[in-house]
């Protein structure tokens, strides 16, 4: 048995390096390539799953994302398969960590079917209590593995909790699973839930196309998620292949040029489909200085703004026009994971458990160049958001698909 399954276990020398890239024989540019520790089941565990009163805990923070329940389910299932006797789910994000009535016990039985549900059974939330207080609670409850599901801010909080637990000499593996529906985490190939979100976003664009083409002189306008980057809007538009204009935060957009091009499209084909990412609420128009509980800037609502601006422009030209506005912002993130994300979430969760029980801490798990690896948390939080490169192939595909000109 050991021989047949030996290749499945993690070896001490099992590392992987980012794929090398060279732009032709004349490319002599210096580049840095990162090497990562591969992640998987280990033959030797650091933690004893039979330790009396030892427990694991799971928390979800930030916004919702398809696949959260899949990750929760798989973490619980594998922890019990390893022999853990007690697994807690913490309700309400980091805030729930310091509230005893927000801790619930999770078992393979009560998480059996949660992957069929959207959202998070643990009720995600934003905001952080003092991490020194979280550390004390983890020590009191003898939590030995702490699984944190969230994005950039959540991972910063995970690192703070790990540091605080180290200061009070409480040994606990802190392992993150990176989550952002915007797919903007640098280094990892793709974040879980993004594929599902794009699938749902495409449905909204298709609906806008039906409205635009089966109503006289009609524009279908769709606003999609994408606070700092336009991955959802861009990929969903490329998939739908029927959008005439796609606006993302990375673009420089001249409103007058946009109005002129929309007018040209309407004169030519009597309909138009326009997709705009919410982050354009800080580029096309100016947002205020307010922030939400998670520290994110509150954006101006670009969808209604564009609807009013286009309506006013068409009226000034005495061109007949109706606009059907579709805002599926929260619909695309509140659905259960599709087949791709269901599998992806399950593997990420399993890798997080393998890493934690082997004693790795202060890390997150992800897929880099198609290989599952451990990433130091600082490698995620200090790189900034990954954006759509205006000189890259994804943007070129988008421009070719929509046929739109440079609107700067």
C-alpha positions as CSV (number, residue, x, y, z in Angstrom):
1,X,0.0,0.0,0.0
2,X,2.8,2.4,0.9
3,X,4.4,1.7,-2.5
4,X,1.2,2.2,-4.5
5,X,0.3,5.5,-2.8
6,X,3.8,6.8,-2.1
7,X,3.7,9.3,-5.0
8,X,0.6,11.0,-3.5
9,X,2.4,12.1,-0.4
10,X,4.3,15.4,-0.2
11,X,8.1,15.1,-0.3
12,X,10.5,17.5,1.3
13,X,12.0,18.4,-2.0
14,X,8.7,18.9,-3.8
15,X,8.8,22.5,-5.0
16,X,7.6,24.2,-8.2
17,X,8.8,27.4,-10.0
18,X,6.7,29.8,-12.0
19,X,6.6,29.2,-15.7
20,X,9.5,30.9,-17.5
21,X,8.5,33.6,-20.0
22,X,10.5,35.1,-22.9
23,X,9.2,37.4,-25.6
24,X,11.3,36.2,-28.4
25,X,15.1,35.7,-29.1
26,X,15.8,39.4,-28.6
27,X,14.1,39.6,-25.1
28,X,17.0,40.0,-22.6
29,X,14.9,41.6,-19.8
30,X,15.7,40.4,-16.3
31,X,12.8,38.7,-14.5
32,X,12.2,37.3,-11.1
33,X,10.6,33.9,-10.8
34,X,9.1,32.7,-7.5
35,X,9.5,29.1,-6.2
36,X,6.7,27.6,-4.1
37,X,6.3,24.7,-1.8
38,X,3.9,22.2,-3.3
39,X,0.9,21.3,-1.1
40,X,-0.6,17.9,-0.6
41,X,-1.0,15.1,2.0
42,X,2.0,14.4,4.2
43,X,3.0,11.0,5.6
44,X,4.0,12.7,8.9
45,X,1.6,15.0,10.7
46,X,2.7,17.8,13.1
47,X,-0.6,17.8,15.0
48,X,-2.1,14.9,16.9
49,X,-5.7,14.7,16.0
50,X,-6.4,12.6,19.1
51,X,-5.2,15.4,21.4
52,X,-7.9,15.9,24.2
53,X,-10.2,18.8,23.5
54,X,-8.3,20.0,20.5
55,X,-10.4,21.8,17.9
56,X,-10.3,23.4,14.5
57,X,-12.2,26.6,13.5
58,X,-13.4,28.0,10.2
59,X,-14.4,31.6,9.5
60,X,-15.6,33.4,6.3
61,X,-15.0,37.1,5.9
62,X,-15.8,39.9,3.4
63,X,-18.3,39.6,0.6
64,X,-20.1,36.5,-0.6
65,X,-18.7,34.3,-3.3
66,X,-19.9,31.1,-5.1
67,X,-18.2,28.1,-3.5
68,X,-17.9,29.3,0.1
69,X,-20.1,26.4,1.3
70,X,-18.1,23.9,-0.8
71,X,-14.9,25.0,0.9
72,X,-16.5,24.8,4.4
73,X,-18.0,21.4,3.7
74,X,-14.7,19.9,2.4
75,X,-12.6,21.3,5.3
76,X,-15.0,19.7,7.8
77,X,-15.2,16.4,5.9
78,X,-11.4,16.0,5.6
79,X,-10.7,17.1,9.2
80,X,-13.0,14.3,10.5
81,X,-11.4,11.9,8.1
82,X,-8.1,12.7,9.7
83,X,-9.6,12.0,13.1
84,X,-10.5,15.4,14.4
85,X,-13.3,15.3,17.0
86,X,-14.3,19.0,17.1
87,X,-14.7,21.5,14.4
88,X,-16.2,25.0,14.9
89,X,-17.8,27.3,12.5
90,X,-17.6,31.0,13.4
91,X,-20.7,33.0,12.4
92,X,-20.2,36.6,11.4
93,X,-16.6,36.9,10.2
94,X,-13.8,38.0,12.6
95,X,-16.4,39.8,14.7
96,X,-17.9,36.4,15.6
97,X,-14.5,35.1,16.8
98,X,-14.8,37.0,20.1
99,X,-18.5,36.2,20.7
100,X,-19.1,32.8,22.3
101,X,-22.7,32.5,21.0
102,X,-21.4,32.8,17.4
103,X,-19.4,29.5,17.6
104,X,-21.3,26.5,16.3
105,X,-20.0,22.9,15.9
106,X,-19.8,21.5,12.4
107,X,-20.0,17.8,11.6
108,X,-19.9,15.8,8.4
109,X,-23.7,15.3,8.9
110,X,-24.7,18.9,9.2
111,X,-22.6,20.1,6.3
112,X,-23.5,17.2,4.0
113,X,-25.6,19.2,1.6
114,X,-24.5,22.8,2.1
115,X,-22.6,22.8,-1.2
116,X,-26.0,23.0,-2.9
117,X,-26.6,26.4,-1.3
118,X,-25.4,29.8,-2.3
119,X,-23.8,32.2,0.2
120,X,-22.1,31.1,3.4
121,X,-23.8,29.1,6.2
122,X,-21.4,31.0,8.5
123,X,-22.7,34.4,7.5
124,X,-19.8,36.4,6.2
125,X,-19.1,39.9,7.6
126,X,-16.6,42.7,7.4
127,X,-14.6,44.5,10.1
128,X,-12.0,43.3,12.7
129,X,-12.0,43.2,16.5
130,X,-8.5,43.3,18.1
131,X,-6.6,40.2,16.9
132,X,-5.0,39.9,20.4
133,X,-8.6,39.2,21.6
134,X,-9.1,36.6,18.9
135,X,-5.8,34.9,19.9
136,X,-7.0,34.6,23.5
137,X,-10.2,33.0,22.4
138,X,-8.4,30.5,20.2
139,X,-6.1,29.6,23.1
140,X,-9.1,29.2,25.5
141,X,-10.9,26.9,23.1
142,X,-7.7,25.0,22.2
143,X,-8.1,25.7,18.5
144,X,-5.1,24.1,16.7
145,X,-6.1,24.8,13.1
146,X,-7.7,28.1,12.1
147,X,-9.0,28.2,8.5
148,X,-9.7,31.7,7.1
149,X,-11.7,32.2,3.9
150,X,-11.4,35.7,2.4
151,X,-9.5,38.2,0.4
152,X,-6.7,40.7,0.9
153,X,-8.0,42.3,4.1
154,X,-9.0,39.0,5.5
155,X,-5.5,37.5,5.0
156,X,-3.9,40.6,6.6
157,X,-6.2,39.8,9.6
158,X,-5.2,36.1,9.5
159,X,-1.5,37.1,9.8
160,X,-2.3,39.5,12.7
161,X,-4.1,36.6,14.5
162,X,-1.2,34.3,13.9
163,X,1.3,36.9,15.2
164,X,-0.9,37.4,18.3
165,X,-1.2,33.7,19.0
166,X,2.6,33.4,18.7
167,X,3.0,36.1,21.3
168,X,0.9,34.2,23.8
169,X,2.7,30.9,23.0
170,X,-0.4,29.3,21.5
171,X,0.5,26.9,18.8
172,X,-2.1,27.1,16.0
173,X,-1.8,26.6,12.3
174,X,-3.4,29.6,10.5
175,X,-4.2,28.7,6.8
176,X,-6.1,30.9,4.3
177,X,-8.1,30.0,1.3
178,X,-8.0,33.1,-1.0
179,X,-11.5,34.3,-2.0
180,X,-12.5,37.2,-4.2
181,X,-15.1,37.2,-6.8
182,X,-13.2,39.8,-8.8
183,X,-10.3,37.4,-9.5
184,X,-7.8,40.1,-8.6
185,X,-5.4,38.2,-6.4
186,X,-1.9,38.3,-7.8
187,X,0.1,35.1,-8.4
188,X,-2.8,32.6,-8.3
189,X,-4.2,31.4,-11.6
190,X,-7.8,32.0,-10.6
191,X,-9.9,32.5,-7.5
192,X,-12.7,30.2,-6.7
193,X,-16.2,31.4,-7.6
194,X,-15.0,33.5,-10.5
195,X,-16.0,30.9,-13.1
196,X,-19.5,30.7,-11.7
197,X,-19.8,34.5,-11.5
198,X,-18.8,34.8,-15.2
199,X,-21.4,32.2,-16.1
200,X,-24.1,34.1,-14.3
201,X,-22.9,37.5,-15.7
202,X,-23.1,36.1,-19.2
203,X,-26.8,35.3,-18.7
204,X,-27.4,39.0,-17.8
205,X,-25.6,40.1,-21.0
206,X,-27.6,37.7,-23.1
207,X,-30.8,39.0,-21.5
208,X,-29.7,42.6,-22.4
209,X,-29.1,41.4,-26.0
210,X,-32.6,39.9,-26.2
211,X,-34.2,43.2,-24.9
212,X,-32.1,45.3,-27.2
213,X,-32.7,43.3,-30.4
214,X,-36.5,42.7,-29.8
215,X,-37.5,46.2,-28.8
216,X,-37.3,49.1,-31.2
217,X,-34.4,51.5,-30.9
218,X,-33.3,49.8,-27.6
219,X,-30.1,49.7,-25.6
220,X,-29.4,46.9,-23.1
221,X,-27.2,48.2,-20.3
222,X,-25.7,45.8,-17.8
223,X,-23.7,46.7,-14.7
224,X,-21.4,44.0,-13.3
225,X,-19.2,43.6,-10.3
226,X,-15.6,44.7,-10.5
227,X,-14.5,47.3,-8.0
228,X,-10.9,47.7,-9.0
229,X,-10.6,45.5,-12.0
230,X,-12.7,44.4,-14.9
231,X,-12.2,40.7,-15.1
232,X,-15.8,39.7,-14.7
233,X,-17.1,42.3,-17.2
234,X,-14.3,41.5,-19.7
235,X,-14.5,37.7,-19.5
236,X,-18.3,37.6,-19.5
237,X,-18.5,39.9,-22.5
238,X,-15.9,37.8,-24.4
239,X,-18.0,34.7,-23.5
240,X,-21.4,36.3,-24.5
241,X,-19.9,37.7,-27.8
242,X,-22.8,40.1,-28.3
243,X,-21.7,43.2,-26.4
244,X,-21.0,46.3,-28.4
245,X,-19.3,48.2,-25.6
246,X,-17.5,46.9,-22.5
247,X,-16.2,49.5,-20.0
248,X,-13.8,48.4,-17.2
249,X,-12.0,50.4,-14.5
250,X,-8.6,49.9,-16.1
251,X,-9.6,51.9,-19.2
252,X,-9.4,55.6,-19.7
253,X,-12.8,56.7,-20.8
254,X,-13.8,60.0,-22.4
255,X,-17.6,60.4,-21.8
256,X,-18.0,62.5,-25.0
257,X,-16.3,59.8,-27.1
258,X,-18.4,57.1,-25.5
259,X,-21.6,59.0,-26.3
260,X,-20.5,59.5,-29.9
261,X,-19.7,55.8,-30.4
262,X,-23.0,54.7,-28.8
263,X,-24.8,57.1,-31.2
264,X,-22.9,55.6,-34.2
265,X,-23.8,52.0,-33.1
266,X,-27.5,53.0,-32.7
267,X,-27.6,54.6,-36.2
268,X,-25.9,51.6,-37.7
269,X,-27.9,48.7,-36.2
270,X,-30.7,50.3,-34.2
271,X,-29.7,48.5,-31.0
272,X,-26.7,48.3,-28.7
273,X,-25.5,46.2,-25.7
274,X,-23.3,48.0,-23.2
275,X,-21.6,46.3,-20.2
276,X,-20.0,48.4,-17.5
277,X,-18.0,47.3,-14.4
278,X,-19.0,49.0,-11.1
279,X,-15.5,50.3,-10.6
280,X,-16.1,52.8,-13.5
281,X,-18.0,54.6,-10.8
282,X,-14.6,55.9,-9.8
283,X,-13.3,56.7,-13.3
284,X,-16.1,57.9,-15.5
285,X,-17.5,59.8,-12.5
286,X,-16.0,60.8,-9.2
287,X,-16.8,59.0,-6.0
288,X,-16.8,60.5,-2.6
289,X,-14.3,59.7,0.2
290,X,-16.5,57.3,2.2
291,X,-15.5,53.7,3.0
292,X,-17.4,50.7,4.1
293,X,-16.8,48.5,7.2
294,X,-14.1,46.6,5.3
295,X,-12.2,49.8,4.3
296,X,-13.3,49.7,0.7
297,X,-14.2,52.9,-1.0
298,X,-17.9,53.6,-1.5
299,X,-18.3,54.0,-5.3
300,X,-20.7,56.2,-7.2
301,X,-23.4,54.2,-9.0
302,X,-22.2,54.2,-12.6
303,X,-25.2,52.2,-14.0
304,X,-27.9,54.8,-13.4
305,X,-25.4,57.5,-14.3
306,X,-24.8,56.0,-17.7
307,X,-28.5,55.4,-18.3
308,X,-29.3,59.0,-17.6
309,X,-26.3,60.3,-19.6
310,X,-27.2,58.2,-22.7
311,X,-30.9,59.1,-22.5
312,X,-30.1,62.8,-22.3
313,X,-27.6,62.5,-25.2
314,X,-30.1,60.7,-27.5
315,X,-32.8,63.2,-26.6
316,X,-30.5,66.1,-27.6
317,X,-30.1,64.4,-31.0
318,X,-33.8,63.7,-31.3
319,X,-33.0,60.0,-31.7
320,X,-35.7,57.6,-30.4
321,X,-34.2,55.3,-27.7
322,X,-35.2,53.2,-24.7
323,X,-32.8,51.7,-22.3
324,X,-33.3,48.4,-20.5
325,X,-31.1,48.5,-17.4
326,X,-30.0,45.2,-15.8
327,X,-28.1,45.1,-12.5
328,X,-27.4,41.5,-11.5
329,X,-24.6,42.7,-9.1
330,X,-25.5,40.4,-6.2
331,X,-27.2,37.7,-8.2
332,X,-24.0,36.6,-9.8
333,X,-22.3,35.9,-6.4
334,X,-25.3,34.5,-4.5
335,X,-25.6,31.3,-6.5
336,X,-24.2,27.8,-5.7
337,X,-20.8,27.0,-7.4
338,X,-21.0,25.5,-10.9
339,X,-19.2,22.2,-11.7
340,X,-15.8,23.8,-12.3
341,X,-15.8,25.8,-9.1
342,X,-17.3,22.9,-7.1
343,X,-14.3,20.8,-8.0
344,X,-11.8,23.6,-7.5
345,X,-13.2,24.6,-4.1
346,X,-13.0,21.0,-2.9
347,X,-9.4,20.6,-3.9
348,X,-8.4,24.0,-2.3
349,X,-10.1,23.0,0.9
350,X,-8.4,19.6,1.0
351,X,-5.0,21.2,0.4
352,X,-5.7,23.7,3.2
353,X,-6.4,20.8,5.6
354,X,-3.3,18.8,4.5
355,X,-1.1,21.9,5.0
356,X,-2.5,22.8,8.4
357,X,-2.2,19.3,9.9
358,X,1.3,19.0,8.6
359,X,2.1,22.1,10.7
360,X,2.4,24.8,8.0
361,X,1.1,28.1,9.1
362,X,1.0,31.8,8.0
363,X,0.2,30.5,4.5
364,X,-2.6,30.4,2.0
365,X,-3.2,27.7,-0.6
366,X,-3.8,28.3,-4.3
367,X,-3.1,27.2,-7.8
368,X,-0.1,28.7,-9.6
369,X,0.7,27.7,-13.2
370,X,-1.8,24.7,-12.8
371,X,0.0,23.4,-9.6
372,X,-1.4,23.6,-6.1
373,X,1.0,25.3,-3.8
374,X,1.4,27.1,-0.5
375,X,1.8,30.8,-0.6
376,X,3.1,32.9,2.3
377,X,0.3,35.2,3.3
378,X,2.5,38.3,2.7
379,X,2.9,37.2,-1.0
380,X,-0.8,37.7,-1.4
381,X,-1.3,40.9,0.5
382,X,1.7,43.0,-0.6
383,X,1.3,42.6,-4.4
384,X,-1.7,44.8,-4.9
385,X,-4.7,43.8,-7.1
386,X,-4.2,42.0,-10.4
387,X,-5.7,44.1,-13.2
388,X,-6.6,43.6,-16.8
389,X,-3.5,44.7,-18.7
390,X,-4.5,47.1,-21.5
391,X,-1.5,45.8,-23.6
392,X,-2.4,42.1,-22.9
393,X,-4.2,39.5,-24.8
394,X,-7.4,39.4,-22.7
395,X,-8.0,43.1,-23.4
396,X,-7.2,42.6,-27.1
397,X,-9.7,39.8,-27.2
398,X,-12.2,42.0,-25.6
399,X,-11.7,44.8,-28.1
400,X,-11.9,42.4,-31.0
401,X,-15.1,40.8,-29.6
402,X,-16.9,44.1,-29.0
403,X,-15.5,46.0,-32.0
404,X,-15.3,49.1,-29.9
405,X,-12.6,51.8,-30.6
406,X,-10.3,53.4,-28.1
407,X,-12.6,55.6,-26.0
408,X,-9.8,57.5,-24.2
